Amino acid sequence: MFTKIYMGLWALWAVTGLVAIATGWMAGFPLIIFGMITFGLIYFGMMFVLPVSITHSNELTEHSEDWVTSPKADHSKQRVYGVSVPRHV
């Protein structure tokens, strides 16, 4: 959801920039404000969109529960993101 909002904001910002350039409004102080808002959009992407897009899916946690709770499982280890690690870590 954040990705769709983010891409929509960039599209809106691109249209605003093109209109400002076409009308001759993009010069001096408005250019500085435009740059600051662009920096804010980049920061927004790093804080909200990037973590959502690189997180792991639920597939690994669903399979790891079966692995840990099976009767043949070695209960001295558990699975974290598909990797076996000792339980005391």
N, C-alpha and C positions, 0 to 999 in steps of 0.2 A: 504494500500500500504506500509506504514512504517513497518507493522508487517512482510510482506513477505521479505522486504529488510533486516530487523533485523534478522529474522530466517536464511536467506541466509548467512549473515555475520557470525553468530554463526556456521553454518555448515562448512563454509570455514575455520573458525578459528579452529574448532575441527579437521578437516583433516590436517591442517598445524601442529597442536600440535602432532597428532599421527605420522605424518611423521618425525617430529623433534625428538620425543622419539625413534622411530624405528631406526633412523640413528645415535643416540647417540649425537645429537647436543644440546639437552635440558639439559644444565648444566651451573651453574654459571650465568654469565651476561645475556645470552639469556633467562634464566628462569625469571629474573627480568623484562626484556623487555616484555616477554610473559605475565607476571602478570599485567604490566601497561596497555597493550593493552586490556586485559580482563576486567580490571576496566573501561576502556573507553567504552567498549561494554555494560557493565552494566549501566553506566551513560547514554549512548545513549538510552537504553531502558527506563530508567526513564524519560528522557526529551521528547522523541518523541513518543514512542510506548504506554506507559501507559496512557497518556491523551487521545489518540485516542481511545483506547480500553475501556475506562470507561465513555465516554461522552454519553449523552442521544440521542435517535433517534429523527427524525423529527415527529414521530407520536403524541407526546404530544403537539407540537406547532401547528400542523394542527388542532387538535381537540379544542385547547384552543381558536383559532381565531373564530371558529364557536360559541363557548360558549359566548365569549365577544360580538360578533356582532349580536347575535340573539335578536329579539325584546323583548323577555321575560327576557333577561339577566339583572341581577342587576348590573348596571354600577358603583356602588360604590366599586365593587371588580373585580379583574382580576385573571386569572389563570397563574401561573408560575410553569412549570414542573408538571402540573396536580393538583396543590394545589391552592385553593382559598386564595388570600391575599387581604387586603384592598388596593385600588389604591394609597393611600397617602404614603404607605410604600416604 
